[in-house]
Amino acid sequence: MEVKHQFQRFRSRVQREGLLKAILIGFIIGFSLNLVFATVSWMFFPSLFWLGFVILAVATAVSATILYLVKFKPSDDDIARRIDREFNMQERVITMRQFKDDQSYIMQKQREDAEEQLEKNSANKIKFVIGTAVIVVASVVTFLSLSVTSLPVLATLNVIPQGMQVIEDIEKESKWFEVSYEIRAGEGELLGELTQRVRAGESTSGVLAVPNVDWIFTYWEDGLKDPYRVDESVKGNATHYAIFTETRLPDGLPDEPREADDDPDKPPTNPGEGDGNGSGGMGQYEYVARNQVYDGETDYSGKVYDMAYEEAMEWIAGNPDISEAERDLIIGYFKTIEK
């Protein structure tokens, strides 16, 4: 029997072993690339997660083919040596192969003996030998790759956030900013916590700008016209300045005179009373409200103030969930503008 015919039974067995090794290492390469792509996909474009499976298939097929042809495809000499090792034939097969053209009596007898030994053994007795490290690495990489691939899939389904969003959230939680409130111009006071340390993305507690007598609140320097402000989604350190404007009587006119028993919240009446020439009583003056205008329009005097105060107290009573600081701000404001 010729050597190539004798080897045929064992060649396919040893070749299958080499092919299995190439495929396992090809899977390691393919799943590694899929792991990298799945991570990038989750971070930036979750909906393209399916490209990872294309990369896995192509990379595995290409790398396994190259590995088999270059590294793991056995030659006839490799098969001969493997048979000698597996069946303890003391290099009879490799010698038979190397001297297959030698027709000497001794070599003919040796070939006959080797062929008889080969016929007695089955190719299935050759066990596949695959390194433990290859199996372990392939298992770990496959598990990690499939686990990470689930991230962009879940992000596409809106079950979990996208990777960049997670990183941004972590960065926000680790950043704190300082927000402060000051008076840039005019006379008044700011009620609330004037220097606050706020986590990135969160909101400050409320601050209220209250004018002094003969002053009104005009605006915050950043353009906000509401005297009460809460800064939401803080993204950096900031200082906000309140601007107050003085209210004056027309030039040359003194403050309004009033009798001791007059109601301070009641404007003068009957401006025509006096000596008939406009020189007596209050006839020559026009009432100008002061200290009780917080937006330049609303007159908080007398009944108007009482109604507003009562309405504010009812609102506080009907909203038990507001914080103590907000409740104190509202009450403090009304006490400040009260005459």
WOUR-V366890 format. One record per run of one state. SS is the DSSP state (H for helix, E for strand, L for the rest). FROM is the first residue (numbers start at 1). TO is the last residue. Records with the same first field share a line. If there is no record, write none. Layout:
SS = FROM-TO + FROM-TO
This chain:
L = 1-2 + 45-45 + 49-50 + 73-75 + 88-91 + 99-104 + 121-122 + 126-131 + 157-162 + 175-175 + 186-187 + 192-194 + 200-206 + 212-214 + 221-227 + 230-237 + 247-302 + 319-323 + 338-339
H = 3-44 + 46-48 + 51-72 + 76-87 + 92-98 + 105-120 + 123-125 + 132-156 + 163-174 + 303-318 + 324-337
E = 176-185 + 188-191 + 195-199 + 207-211 + 215-220 + 228-229 + 238-246
